[in-house]
Amino acid sequence: MNPNVSTQRIAWPALIVIVVAAAVAPLFVSDFFLNSILTKALWLGIAAASLIFLAAYGGMVSLAQVGLYGIAGMAYANLVLADGGAGAAWNPYVALVGALVIATVVGLGFGWIAARSEGIYFLMITLAFSVLVYYFFSQVTGLSGFGGINSVDLPSVVGSPEQDPLPRYFLTLVVAVLVFLGLGALSRTAFGLGMQGVRDEPARMRALGFDVNLHRTLAFGVAAFVAGIAGVLSVFYNTRITPGSINLAQTIDVLIVAVIGGLYRLEGAWVGALTYALIDNYSREWVPEVGNVLGPARFNTLIGVLFLIIVLASPGGLIGIWDQLKTKIKTPRRPAPAPTPVPQTTE
């Protein structure tokens, strides 16, 4: 088994406390914090969770997740006829299902191609997929518009986020919890255990009769479905989508979120996303002198420094650092052994 992969799972009491705290957070935070920090962290965490699911249980670090959630977002925006597209408008709920189906099918195709490679080759192939999606929507303006797709129609359950952000926040929270529980449950099924076997010993799994490429392809499809959910929620969050929002920088950002939180623990996706959102919004206020010198680059500098510190301190990210602290606290210090008495000799 990969030594970097943690088999620990968040305890139910801790999960319940976190969900309850998130549910009552709107009573104590401003609308700005609710929108720009918490809601963004929730849907961005879902995108990172799709990457962590592949890395932790499949041994595949994919850079195609932003491309996949961009496909879902663009599909949803086009299907609901934002900005007066061609054809008949779809009901937002039907368009939501259609967008997820499209992202999942494309993800299965990507997975079928990438499953035959491993390591750095897998990483580069998935990066190529993400870049391909970006350039496709950048050049096919019939699908993405010249300035993106704006004023996207939202489902009634989201309401009007500009006037009342609570429905969108609670919807995103519920979806994030379901994604976390769903991926955790899937990892304990026969398919999930098979994935972990393929991750650790692919040659042995082939010898046992498992179709390794099929397992990897299906895992990629599951991750594409989760990334598609994040893509649709990102449209709900921004009420628009542009090719610039699914570019290479965003691809790297999702990877950074996953690594900062903990690349091999599902809950690390949301820990990393919350950290990312806080630094993104408050970097100038926290270090005004640095902000004045670096200007717009201050965020990239700070997140890069944090990334290096965490990678050097703990390959398991912030979750790994927390686990190390808990282990040190729980492990009692053993008293130093008494010196062995030296036998005296008599002359």
N, C-alpha and C positions, 0 to 999 in steps of 0.2 A: 504493500500500500504506500502511496505517496506520503512521505512524512509531513508534508505541509498541509495535508487534508485533515481537518478536525472532524471527529465524529460526534462532538458534543452538540446538544440541542438545547435551545432556550427552554427553561422550565415553564410549565403552565402558569404558576402564580406570577412569575415575572412578566409573561406575555399578557396576562390579564391586567396587571397593573399598568403596563405600557399603553394598552388599548384604552383603558379607562382614562388615563392621563391625557391621551390624545383626544378623546371624546369631549372632555371638559375643558380642553385648552382654549376654545373660543370664548369662554367666560373670562379669561384672564389675559388674553393677548389682543393686540390691536388688529384691525382688518388688514393693515399692511403686512404684519408679521404672519397672519393667517394665510394670506395669499402668496406673498413673495418667499416665505420660508417653509411653512408647514405643507401647504398644498403642493408646492414645487418639489419638496423633498419626497413626498409620497409617490408622485408619478415617476419622478426620476429614479427613485429606489426600485420601482417595478422594472424599469429598463435595465438597471444594474443587476437585479435579481435574475433576469433571463440569462445574463452573462455568467453570473455566479453558479447558477444551476448547471450549466454546461461544464464549467471549470471544476466544480466540486464533485459532481457525480459522474461526469463523463470524461474528465481529463482533457477537455477541449476549451481553450481560451479563444473565444470568437470576437472578432471586431466587426461583425456584420449586423449587430443588434440595432444600431442606429439606422442603418439602411432599411432594416425590416420594419422598424416602427415608423420610419418615414413613408414606406409603402402603405402601411395601414392608415396613417394620417392623411396622405394624399388621396387614397381610395375613398375614405370617409368624406373628405371635403368635396370631392368630385361627385360622389353619389347623392349628396344632399343638395347638389346644384348651387353651391356657393358661387357668388359673382356671376350668376346667370350662365352656367355651362350648358352644353348641348344635351338634349334628351330630356326625359321625364324625371322630375325630382323624386328621390326615394324618401320614404319616411325615415327620420333619424335613427330609429331603433333598428329598422331593417338595414339601413346603411351601416350601422355599427356591426351587425352580424356579417354583412358582406365584406367589410373591411378586414375583419379578423380572419375570415375564410381566405381572402386573397393573400394576406400576409403569411398565413400558415402554409398555404400551397406553395408560395414562392420560397418560404423557408425550407420546405421539404426538398424542393429542387436544389436550393443552395447546399443543403445538407447532403444530398445524394452525391454531389460533386466533391464537396470538401471532405466527406467521410473517408475517402481513400487516401488521405494524407494525414500526417501527424506532426506535432511539434511546430517548428518555425514555418514549415510549409503550409500547415493548416492555418496558422495565424495570418500569413500573407495572402492566402486565397480568400479568407473571409474579409480581410481589409480590401482586397480588390472588389469584392461584392459590394461593400459599402460605398466605395468610390464610384463604382458603376452606377449605383442607384442615384447618387448625388448628381452625376453628370447627365444621367437620363432625364431627370426632372428639371435640370437646369436648361437643357436644350429643347425638350418637348414642351413648349409653352402652352400647347393646347390642353395639357393636363395640369400644369403648375402655374399658369399665368405668367405674365411678364414680371410682376412684383409679388408673386405668391398668390395664394387663395385667401381672401379676407372675408370677414363677417360671416363665418361659417354658422349655419343653423345648428343649434344644440338641442338635445332631447329635453322634454319637458321636466324630467327629473332633475336636471341641472339648474333649471330656472333661469334667472337673469343674474349672472355673476357680478356684473357691475353694480347692481343694486343690493343684492344679497349673496355674499360669497359662501354662506354656510351650506346650502345644498350641494354645491360642487365639492366642497371640502369633505363633507361626510360621505359622499359617493366615492371619492378617491380613497378615503380611509377604509371604507368597507371593502373596496376592490383590493387594496393593498393587503389587508388581513387575509382575504380569501386566497390571494396569490401565494402568500407566505404559507398558509396552511395546506393549500393544494400541492405546492411543490414539495413540501415536507412529507406529506402523505404519499405522494408518488414515489419518492425516494425509498420508501419502505415496502413498496409492492414488488412483485416478482420482476417487473420491468426495471424498476429502480435498482434492485439488487443486481440484475444483469448488467445494467449500465456501469455499476461500480466494479463489477468483475471485468468488464471490457476495459475500464479505465486502468485497472491494476495489472491484469494479465491477459492482454488481447490474444496472444498466441495460444495460451492454455484454453481460453474460451472458445477459440476456433476448433481446437482439438476436441472439445466437449460437444461440438455440434452447433454452437451459437453462430448466428449470422452477425458478425461484428459490424459490418457496414450498415446493415439494416437497423441495428440498435442505435448507432450513431446518427443515422438519418432521422429516425423517429424522435430521438432526443433533440435534434436540431429543430424539428417541427414543433415540439412542445415549447422550446425556447422562443421560436418565432411567434407562436401564439401569445406568449407572455409579452414579448416585445411589441406585438401589435396592440395589445391592451394599453401599454404605455404610450404608444403613438396616438391612439384615439384620445386618451386622457390629456396628452399634450395639446391636442387641438381644442379640447374643452377648456384647457387652461389659458391658451393664448387667443382662442377664437379665430385663429388663422394658422397657416403653415406655409413656409417658403423653402425653396431649395437650400438657402443659407442656414436654415435651422437643422439640417441633416447633413452638414458638411463634415469634413475630416476632423475639424476642431471638436465638434460635438461627439464624434466617435471616440476621440482620445479622452474627452471629459468623462464619458460613461465608464471607460476603463479605469480612469483615475478614481472615480467614485467607488468602484468595486474594490480596488486595491486598498484605498484608504480605510474603508469599512472593514474589509476582510474578505479576500477573494474566495475563501473556502468555507464561509458560513453565510447562510441565507440572510440572517438578520443584519449582517454587515452591509448589505445593500442600502438599507435605510439609514444606518449609522453614517455611512459615507456620504449619502445624499444630503442628510441634514448638515453635516460638517461643510460640505461643498456649498450649500445654499447660504449658510451663515457667513462664510468667508466671502462669497460672491457679493453679498449685500452690505457687509459691514467692514470690509477690508480698509477702506479709507478712514473710517471713524476709529478703528482700533489702532492704526498706526498712521496718523495724519502726516507726519514728517516723511515717511516712506512714500505715502500716497502722492504727496506733492512732487516728489522727485521722479517717481516712476510713471506717474500719470495713468493712462488706461492699462498699462502693463503690470500694475501693482498686483492685480488678482492672480495673473498667471505666475508671477514671481512667488507670491506667498503660497499658492497651491503647489507649486513645484518644490519649494523648500519643505513644506509639510510632507509631500509625497516621499521625498528622499529620506527625511527623518524617520517616517513610519516604516519604510521598506528596510532601512538599516536596523531599526530597533526591533521590529517584529514583522516577519513575513506574513503573519496572520492579521495584519492591520490593527485598527483600534480595538476590535474584538479580541484579537490575540494578546494585545497589551493588557486588556482587562482580565483575561484568563490568567495571565502570568501574575498579576497582582493578587488575584484571588488565591492562587496556589501558594504564593508566599505568605499570605495572611493565615491560611488554614494550616500550613505546615508548621508544627511547633519546632522551635529550635532545640536541638538535642544538646544536652550538657556535654562539655568536653570530657573525654574519658580521663579518669584519674591516672596519674603516672604510675607505671609499674614499679613496685619497690625493687631496688637492687639488692640482691642477697649479700649480706656482709660475710666476709671470710675471717676466720680466726687463725691467728698464727700460733 
